[in-house]
Amino acid sequence: MTRLRHTLYSFACCLLTLALLCTLVAAQPPQEARLAIDHALFTRVQRRGVPLTIEATITSPAGIRKAEVFCRVTGGGDFTALPMDSVGNNLYRAVVPDWMTAGKGLEYYITATDERGQSASQGFVGFPLSVPFATAQTPSQQERLKALQETLDVMRKSKETPAPVQEPGAVNRYR
């Protein structure tokens, strides 16, 4: 009798657990009805001491109430909140000021809240996303191309300039 009671009790507990799980799954909004943040991480070293643009695609069927980037200098203290502005097509943008990019890197995370009060984040305080900065000011590609063009112009001009004419009978001492 004890074994039968134990079996029935175990069976009832399994049914109850299954019913609770089904209720939780049914209560979840469908994936397309959730607040979502899509942000491409920085894969390259960024320039130090210049403003840094952080963008994310943020979607929610209810609409976005607030989007922010929280950032700090790598290894720094408190995070500073910067509002993200909508620039159209669910794209949100924040510009980190140059004084915050003067260190060796930047740690940040993105948060958003929709009109239903649902919140989401990419990165968080304990595990922020990071952007390394170049230790020396490296020229941009545009600056390098300009310098190359100037060098080519100087070389072209030197070929176009006629060589000095040597007087007859003069001795070239530097041969």
Summary of the structure (lengths in Angstrom):
residues: 175
radius of gyration: 31.7
end to end distance: 117.6
largest distance: 131.1
contacts: 405
relative contact order: 0.15
helix: 30%
strand: 33%
